[in-house]
């Protein structure tokens, strides 16, 4: 049977092996192996509890670029410290279908002219890929400019790691870009 | 703007007008949860209405089948009566023919009545069908709206969890090195590190230059190229010259 398949070019050798195996009448071993793959791919929504050990043994932690820990509380949140980006703190929370990755830029109180800064942010936010900028209010009333990205809670570990790494870089870049407005 | 978002926005704007822009944050979750409950209730009501409507349609369809059977029965009577009338006329039984004719007339009136009943029943079923379509659309739209609202509520809640956590970290360790580090502080840290490593690099370069310079000087001195250096052969030559009658220390 001839079928067209769409893959990334670098996976061609793997596909070739799979193709050869599937031409044999008896491909039980491969089918058995793929069962594990499909279980892994149909991953349900992640939770903070399932995500923490995955991140701690994942690519970002293994390279020593990030340290992950749990901020305990009513709603636990993962803290990622990005050593490569001045140890900026990136927080990750999951609720229902959504995962949020966020870093604090600077307090609103330190901004000289919020109207001008907001104008600049609205015009330049698009430079920060996969990220939005918003103002958040802490329980004590203190307000902060924050940068965050939202993704589906069903995202793969690789996607979540990519988002964390992108956000840490964006956070420091955004702080540099908007520093002139901060006193 | 969708109706459901318009409603949400109006509520948020109201909160902001009452208590300032910061109130939007505090009220977003409450308003979203209220919207989800409202939308859920509307959806449940629409599902109940749909079930009722489909039940009524099904009952009416059964009635229609009965009404159509009755109509068919009348049609059969008319055909048979007319056939008998024709047969009586052919045989010259005029009185009997007239009798059959009158009966056919009577059944035809019944048929017309029944036809109107069937038509009315068909109209009712079609009307139920239209209502069912509208309700189904409403349910699909309601389900999509709830999904959207839940996603928005999840986003707002996840952000609030992050806010609480970062505020807790800031409060628990303020002043220490591990306090919640903002991107601006990290940027300053990166720049400080860069300055430090730049200074270190400069110092190292300077040191390297000095040591390599000193080594060169030493080599030149040994080779007797640099002034102020006295090689043993020079000293000996000076004394040999002295013995030959010249002043010591004079260069040859």
Interface residues (C-beta under 8 A of the other chain):
Chain A: X71 X73 X74 X75 X77 X79 X81 X82 X85 X86 X87 X88 X89 X91 X92 X93 X94 X95 X96 X97 X98 X99 X100 X102 X103 X104 X105 X106 X107 X134 X136 X137 X138 X139 X140 X141 X142 X143 X144 X147 X148 X150 X153 X171 X172 X174 X175 X176 X179 X182
Chain B: X22 X25 X26 X150 X151 X153 X154 X155 X157 X158 X159 X161 X162 X163 X164 X165 X166 X167 X168 X169 X170 X180 X181 X182 X183 X184 X185 X186 X187 X188 X189 X190 X193
